[in-house]
Amino acid sequence: MFYQLKPSIPVIYNDQKAYAFAVIDYGEEHHLMWVCVSDATGEIWTVANPHIRVQGNWTMDAPRKKVDAK
């Protein structure tokens, strides 16, 4: 199943800031795959759920701590 996110969600993967604009759900036996566009390069990648984090939200005073994905 392919879900378009409206609005997109600011995320971090591989220490890069990006926006997730869609999610692919292959079913129960698989991770969600986030479709993201990199802020720095404009490249579009799919990223497995364990490797993606939401960016901190400074308007809500909610910084994010760095967590190693496994």
MARKOL-292990 format. One record per atom (N, C-alpha, C): residue number from 1; residue in one letter; x, y, z. Coordinates in Angstrom, 3 decimals. Layout:
N
+------+------+----------+----------+----------+
! resi ! resn !       xx !       yy !       zz !
+------+------+----------+----------+----------+
!  NUM !    a !        X !        Y !        Z !
...
+------+------+----------+----------+----------+
This chain:
70
+------+------+----------+----------+----------+
! resi ! resn !       xx !       yy !       zz !
+------+------+----------+----------+----------+
!    1 !    m !    0.848 !   -1.156 !    0.000 !
!    1 !    m !    0.000 !    0.000 !    0.000 !
!    1 !    m !    0.902 !    1.230 !    0.000 !
!    2 !    f !    0.555 !    2.203 !   -0.791 !
!    2 !    f !    1.313 !    3.441 !   -0.903 !
!    2 !    f !    0.463 !    4.571 !   -0.331 !
!    3 !    y !    1.012 !    5.299 !    0.654 !
!    3 !    y !    0.299 !    6.402 !    1.286 !
!    3 !    y !    1.061 !    7.697 !    1.050 !
!    4 !    q !    0.378 !    8.687 !    0.479 !
!    4 !    q !    0.993 !   10.001 !    0.342 !
!    4 !    q !    0.739 !   10.787 !    1.623 !
!    5 !    l !    1.788 !   11.405 !    2.161 !
!    5 !    l !    1.675 !   12.174 !    3.392 !
!    5 !    l !    1.389 !   13.633 !    3.059 !
!    6 !    k !    0.319 !   14.164 !    3.617 !
!    6 !    k !   -0.032 !   15.569 !    3.412 !
!    6 !    k !   -0.342 !   16.164 !    4.768 !
!    7 !    p !    0.496 !   17.004 !    5.318 !
!    7 !    p !    1.741 !   17.529 !    4.766 !
!    7 !    p !    2.889 !   16.535 !    4.948 !
!    8 !    s !    4.003 !   16.827 !    4.295 !
!    8 !    s !    5.188 !   15.987 !    4.463 !
!    8 !    s !    5.734 !   16.158 !    5.888 !
!    9 !    i !    6.560 !   15.191 !    6.312 !
!    9 !    i !    7.083 !   15.178 !    7.677 !
!    9 !    i !    8.591 !   15.406 !    7.636 !
!   10 !    p !    9.116 !   16.397 !    8.377 !
!   10 !    p !   10.567 !   16.595 !    8.425 !
!   10 !    p !   11.220 !   15.464 !    9.223 !
!   11 !    v !   12.178 !   14.790 !    8.603 !
!   11 !    v !   12.824 !   13.624 !    9.210 !
!   11 !    v !   14.332 !   13.726 !    9.085 !
!   12 !    i !   15.018 !   12.795 !    9.745 !
!   12 !    i !   16.475 !   12.653 !    9.643 !
!   12 !    i !   16.787 !   11.204 !    9.336 !
!   13 !    y !   17.659 !   10.972 !    8.358 !
!   13 !    y !   18.203 !    9.639 !    8.103 !
!   13 !    y !   19.648 !    9.797 !    7.657 !
!   14 !    n !   20.502 !    8.883 !    8.079 !
!   14 !    n !   21.942 !    8.965 !    7.770 !
!   14 !    n !   22.502 !   10.355 !    8.070 !
!   15 !    d !   22.072 !   10.954 !    9.186 !
!   15 !    d !   22.516 !   12.293 !    9.599 !
!   15 !    d !   22.195 !   13.375 !    8.574 !
!   16 !    q !   21.194 !   13.150 !    7.734 !
!   16 !    q !   20.748 !   14.146 !    6.764 !
!   16 !    q !   19.339 !   14.586 !    7.097 !
!   17 !    k !   19.069 !   15.871 !    6.923 !
!   17 !    k !   17.703 !   16.352 !    7.052 !
!   17 !    k !   16.978 !   16.093 !    5.742 !
!   18 !    a !   15.719 !   15.713 !    5.874 !
!   18 !    a !   14.929 !   15.382 !    4.690 !
!   18 !    a !   13.449 !   15.568 !    5.009 !
!   19 !    y !   12.624 !   15.399 !    3.992 !
!   19 !    y !   11.183 !   15.393 !    4.165 !
!   19 !    y !   10.639 !   14.073 !    3.653 !
!   20 !    a !    9.845 !   13.413 !    4.501 !
!   20 !    a !    9.145 !   12.199 !    4.074 !
!   20 !    a !    7.833 !   12.640 !    3.453 !
!   21 !    f !    7.580 !   12.205 !    2.223 !
!   21 !    f !    6.342 !   12.605 !    1.568 !
!   21 !    f !    5.440 !   11.431 !    1.233 !
!   22 !    a !    5.910 !   10.206 !    1.530 !
!   22 !    a !    5.081 !    9.024 !    1.304 !
!   22 !    a !    5.598 !    7.874 !    2.160 !
!   23 !    v !    4.721 !    6.899 !    2.381 !
!   23 !    v !    5.074 !    5.685 !    3.113 !
!   23 !    v !    4.589 !    4.494 !    2.294 !
!   24 !    i !    5.453 !    3.469 !    2.189 !
!   24 !    i !    5.087 !    2.231 !    1.508 !
!   24 !    i !    4.978 !    1.140 !    2.559 !
!   25 !    d !    3.847 !    0.479 !    2.588 !
!   25 !    d !    3.589 !   -0.603 !    3.541 !
!   25 !    d !    3.480 !   -1.909 !    2.754 !
!   26 !    y !    4.494 !   -2.765 !    2.881 !
!   26 !    y !    4.510 !   -4.041 !    2.164 !
!   26 !    y !    3.819 !   -5.159 !    2.941 !
!   27 !    g !    3.362 !   -4.871 !    4.140 !
!   27 !    g !    2.637 !   -5.875 !    4.909 !
!   27 !    g !    3.298 !   -6.195 !    6.233 !
!   28 !    e !    2.742 !   -7.183 !    6.890 !
!   28 !    e !    3.117 !   -7.523 !    8.260 !
!   28 !    e !    4.565 !   -7.966 !    8.436 !
!   29 !    e !    5.151 !   -8.588 !    7.467 !
!   29 !    e !    6.495 !   -9.162 !    7.598 !
!   29 !    e !    7.609 !   -8.195 !    7.206 !
!   30 !    h !    7.283 !   -6.942 !    6.927 !
!   30 !    h !    8.270 !   -5.989 !    6.419 !
!   30 !    h !    8.201 !   -4.675 !    7.185 !
!   31 !    h !    9.317 !   -3.945 !    7.177 !
!   31 !    h !    9.338 !   -2.601 !    7.745 !
!   31 !    h !    8.564 !   -1.656 !    6.827 !
!   32 !    l !    8.019 !   -0.600 !    7.413 !
!   32 !    l !    7.505 !    0.482 !    6.589 !
!   32 !    l !    8.679 !    1.099 !    5.843 !
!   33 !    m !    8.461 !    1.543 !    4.628 !
!   33 !    m !    9.485 !    2.226 !    3.846 !
!   33 !    m !    9.031 !    3.668 !    3.651 !
!   34 !    w !    9.856 !    4.602 !    4.100 !
!   34 !    w !    9.548 !    6.020 !    4.001 !
!   34 !    w !   10.195 !    6.579 !    2.741 !
!   35 !    v !    9.433 !    7.279 !    1.922 !
!   35 !    v !    9.954 !    7.908 !    0.706 !
!   35 !    v !   10.315 !    9.339 !    1.084 !
!   36 !    c !   11.626 !    9.645 !    0.982 !
!   36 !    c !   12.143 !   10.924 !    1.488 !
!   36 !    c !   12.922 !   11.666 !    0.410 !
!   37 !    v !   12.877 !   12.989 !    0.491 !
!   37 !    v !   13.704 !   13.827 !   -0.370 !
!   37 !    v !   14.693 !   14.567 !    0.521 !
!   38 !    s !   15.977 !   14.474 !    0.189 !
!   38 !    s !   17.048 !   15.090 !    0.963 !
!   38 !    s !   17.050 !   16.606 !    0.780 !
!   39 !    d !   17.171 !   17.340 !    1.889 !
!   39 !    d !   17.280 !   18.801 !    1.813 !
!   39 !    d !   18.550 !   19.221 !    1.074 !
!   40 !    a !   19.653 !   18.528 !    1.338 !
!   40 !    a !   20.957 !   18.939 !    0.812 !
!   40 !    a !   21.130 !   18.645 !   -0.680 !
!   41 !    t !   20.663 !   17.488 !   -1.125 !
!   41 !    t !   20.967 !   17.068 !   -2.497 !
!   41 !    t !   19.743 !   16.973 !   -3.403 !
!   42 !    g !   18.558 !   16.918 !   -2.821 !
!   42 !    g !   17.355 !   16.753 !   -3.625 !
!   42 !    g !   17.114 !   15.317 !   -4.071 !
!   43 !    e !   17.989 !   14.408 !   -3.630 !
!   43 !    e !   17.822 !   13.001 !   -3.988 !
!   43 !    e !   16.617 !   12.412 !   -3.270 !
!   44 !    i !   15.962 !   11.462 !   -3.911 !
!   44 !    i !   14.820 !   10.784 !   -3.326 !
!   44 !    i !   15.218 !    9.345 !   -3.033 !
!   45 !    w !   14.990 !    8.932 !   -1.775 !
!   45 !    w !   15.345 !    7.589 !   -1.327 !
!   45 !    w !   14.193 !    6.980 !   -0.550 !
!   46 !    t !   14.130 !    5.663 !   -0.539 !
!   46 !    t !   13.245 !    4.979 !    0.396 !
!   46 !    t !   14.113 !    4.522 !    1.559 !
!   47 !    v !   13.620 !    4.746 !    2.772 !
!   47 !    v !   14.380 !    4.475 !    3.983 !
!   47 !    v !   13.554 !    3.562 !    4.882 !
!   48 !    a !   14.166 !    2.472 !    5.346 !
!   48 !    a !   13.472 !    1.533 !    6.227 !
!   48 !    a !   13.161 !    2.190 !    7.575 !
!   49 !    n !   12.066 !    1.818 !    8.149 !
!   49 !    n !   11.567 !    2.422 !    9.382 !
!   49 !    n !   12.605 !    2.515 !   10.514 !
!   50 !    p !   13.450 !    1.490 !   10.776 !
!   50 !    p !   14.398 !    1.609 !   11.895 !
!   50 !    p !   15.469 !    2.683 !   11.696 !
!   51 !    h !   15.643 !    3.190 !   10.474 !
!   51 !    h !   16.724 !    4.134 !   10.183 !
!   51 !    h !   16.242 !    5.575 !   10.056 !
!   52 !    i !   15.016 !    5.829 !   10.407 !
!   52 !    i !   14.464 !    7.166 !   10.216 !
!   52 !    i !   13.989 !    7.722 !   11.551 !
!   53 !    r !   14.188 !    9.032 !   11.737 !
!   53 !    r !   13.754 !    9.717 !   12.946 !
!   53 !    r !   13.087 !   11.029 !   12.552 !
!   54 !    v !   12.148 !   11.477 !   13.362 !
!   54 !    v !   11.507 !   12.766 !   13.140 !
!   54 !    v !   12.453 !   13.860 !   13.617 !
!   55 !    q !   12.523 !   14.967 !   12.878 !
!   55 !    q !   13.346 !   16.098 !   13.300 !
!   55 !    q !   12.754 !   16.723 !   14.551 !
!   56 !    g !   13.606 !   17.387 !   15.331 !
!   56 !    g !   13.131 !   18.113 !   16.503 !
!   56 !    g !   12.198 !   19.241 !   16.081 !
!   57 !    n !   11.325 !   19.635 !   16.972 !
!   57 !    n !   10.363 !   20.689 !   16.684 !
!   57 !    n !   10.640 !   21.845 !   17.636 !
!   58 !    w !   11.366 !   22.841 !   17.176 !
!   58 !    w !   11.763 !   23.931 !   18.061 !
!   58 !    w !   10.576 !   24.789 !   18.492 !
!   59 !    t !    9.491 !   24.819 !   17.712 !
!   59 !    t !    8.320 !   25.604 !   18.122 !
!   59 !    t !    7.621 !   24.978 !   19.323 !
!   60 !    m !    7.793 !   23.672 !   19.491 !
!   60 !    m !    7.205 !   22.981 !   20.629 !
!   60 !    m !    8.257 !   22.671 !   21.694 !
!   61 !    d !    9.478 !   23.237 !   21.518 !
!   61 !    d !   10.583 !   22.995 !   22.438 !
!   61 !    d !   10.799 !   21.492 !   22.637 !
!   62 !    a !   10.862 !   20.771 !   21.512 !
!   62 !    a !   11.009 !   19.316 !   21.567 !
!   62 !    a !   12.226 !   18.869 !   20.766 !
!   63 !    p !   13.444 !   19.117 !   21.293 !
!   63 !    p !   14.638 !   18.653 !   20.576 !
!   63 !    p !   14.694 !   17.130 !   20.571 !
!   64 !    r !   15.381 !   16.566 !   19.606 !
!   64 !    r !   15.527 !   15.113 !   19.512 !
!   64 !    r !   16.942 !   14.724 !   19.878 !
!   65 !    k !   17.065 !   13.663 !   20.653 !
!   65 !    k !   18.369 !   13.121 !   20.990 !
!   65 !    k !   18.782 !   12.151 !   19.898 !
!   66 !    k !   20.090 !   12.083 !   19.641 !
!   66 !    k !   20.592 !   11.156 !   18.634 !
!   66 !    k !   20.476 !    9.724 !   19.164 !
!   67 !    v !   19.864 !    8.852 !   18.363 !
!   67 !    v !   19.676 !    7.449 !   18.735 !
!   67 !    v !   20.213 !    6.609 !   17.586 !
!   68 !    d !   21.042 !    5.628 !   17.911 !
!   68 !    d !   21.569 !    4.745 !   16.878 !
!   68 !    d !   20.495 !    3.748 !   16.478 !
!   69 !    a !   20.168 !    3.725 !   15.182 !
!   69 !    a !   19.200 !    2.740 !   14.675 !
!   69 !    a !   19.889 !    1.403 !   14.510 !
!   70 !    k !   19.192 !    0.348 !   14.809 !
!   70 !    k !   19.783 !   -0.986 !   14.668 !
!   70 !    k !   19.036 !   -1.776 !   13.640 !
+------+------+----------+----------+----------+
